[in-house]
Amino acid sequence: QVQLVESGGGLVQAGGSLRLSCAASGLSFDSFYMGWYRQAPGKERERVAGISWSGSSPYYRDSVKGRFTISRDNAKNTVYLQMNSLKPEDTAIYYCNAARLAFNHWGQGTQVTVSS
């Protein structure tokens, strides 16, 4: 059974930092493309960042470029999202995603709230 468990969310002031972690189990982690998504109240879920098994050429949405960094540790089956210079508009539930071919798995999400 595949499990993705996010942690590291919380309340932070604007300009602050948080580091999200997603621990994966029940899958061949290093064969999956890993991503972070977020969903704010009343808005659609959007992709924030993604990283291939090798870690090369990560993807970032324009609004987080230069502030967020995605990384993975295949030995620990964990993907991270370092979030710096947080803004109130970054407030959302952040979800971890594992994708490969027809397989698509989601975590339960972790709340990130940025106060102004």
C-alpha positions as CSV (number, residue, x, y, z in Angstrom):
1,Q,0.0,0.0,0.0
2,V,1.4,3.3,-1.1
3,Q,1.6,6.0,1.6
4,L,2.8,9.6,1.3
5,V,3.0,11.4,4.6
6,E,3.7,15.2,4.6
7,S,5.0,17.1,7.6
8,G,6.5,20.5,8.3
9,G,3.6,22.8,7.7
10,G,2.5,25.5,10.1
11,L,2.0,29.2,10.8
12,V,4.7,31.6,9.8
13,Q,5.0,35.3,9.3
14,A,5.6,36.8,5.9
15,G,9.2,36.6,5.0
16,G,9.7,33.5,7.0
17,S,10.7,30.0,6.0
18,L,9.3,26.5,6.3
19,R,10.6,23.1,5.2
20,L,8.1,20.5,4.1
21,S,8.9,16.8,4.0
22,C,7.1,13.9,2.4
23,A,8.0,10.4,3.4
24,A,7.0,7.7,0.9
25,S,6.5,4.0,1.5
26,G,5.1,1.1,-0.5
27,L,6.6,2.2,-3.8
28,S,9.9,2.2,-5.7
29,F,10.6,5.7,-4.7
30,D,13.5,6.3,-7.1
31,S,11.4,5.5,-10.1
32,F,8.7,8.1,-9.4
33,Y,8.5,11.7,-10.4
34,M,7.8,13.6,-7.2
35,G,5.9,16.8,-6.9
36,W,4.5,19.3,-4.5
37,Y,1.0,20.8,-5.2
38,R,-1.0,23.3,-3.2
39,Q,-4.7,24.3,-2.9
40,A,-5.9,27.5,-1.4
41,P,-9.5,27.9,-0.3
42,G,-11.8,28.4,-3.2
43,K,-9.1,27.8,-5.8
44,E,-8.0,24.8,-7.9
45,R,-5.1,22.6,-6.9
46,E,-1.9,23.9,-8.6
47,R,1.5,22.4,-9.2
48,V,4.2,24.1,-7.2
49,A,7.4,22.1,-7.9
50,G,8.5,18.8,-9.3
51,I,11.6,16.7,-9.4
52,S,12.7,13.6,-11.4
53,W,14.4,10.6,-9.9
54,S,17.8,12.1,-10.6
55,G,17.0,15.5,-9.3
56,S,18.0,17.2,-12.5
57,S,16.0,20.1,-14.1
58,P,13.4,20.6,-11.3
59,Y,10.2,22.4,-12.2
60,Y,8.9,25.4,-10.4
61,R,5.9,27.5,-11.0
62,D,6.8,31.1,-11.8
63,S,5.4,32.5,-8.5
64,V,7.8,30.5,-6.4
65,K,10.9,30.6,-8.5
66,G,13.9,31.8,-6.5
67,R,12.1,31.3,-3.2
68,F,11.3,27.5,-3.1
69,T,13.6,24.6,-3.6
70,I,12.6,21.0,-4.1
71,S,15.0,18.2,-3.4
72,R,14.8,14.4,-2.8
73,D,16.8,11.8,-0.9
74,N,16.2,8.5,-2.6
75,A,18.0,6.6,0.2
76,K,15.4,8.0,2.7
77,N,12.4,7.8,0.3
78,T,11.7,11.5,1.1
79,V,11.1,14.6,-0.9
80,Y,11.5,18.1,0.5
81,L,10.3,21.6,-0.2
82,Q,12.3,24.4,1.3
83,M,10.2,27.5,1.2
84,N,11.8,30.9,1.9
85,S,10.6,34.4,1.7
86,L,7.0,33.2,2.3
87,K,4.1,35.4,1.3
88,P,0.5,35.5,2.4
89,E,-0.5,34.2,-1.0
90,D,1.5,31.0,-0.4
91,T,-1.1,30.1,2.2
92,A,-2.7,26.7,1.2
93,I,-2.8,23.0,1.9
94,Y,0.4,21.5,0.4
95,Y,0.2,18.0,-1.1
96,C,2.9,15.6,-2.0
97,N,2.5,13.7,-5.3
98,A,4.2,10.6,-6.7
99,A,3.7,9.9,-10.4
100,R,4.9,7.3,-12.8
101,L,3.1,6.2,-16.0
102,A,-0.5,5.4,-15.0
103,F,0.2,5.6,-11.3
104,N,-0.6,8.8,-9.4
105,H,-0.5,8.9,-5.6
106,W,-1.3,11.7,-3.2
107,G,-0.6,12.5,0.5
108,Q,-3.1,13.9,2.9
109,G,-1.7,17.4,2.8
110,T,-0.2,19.8,5.3
111,Q,-1.5,23.3,6.0
112,V,0.8,26.2,5.5
113,T,-0.4,29.6,6.7
114,V,1.5,32.8,6.1
115,S,0.4,35.8,8.1
116,S,1.0,39.4,6.9
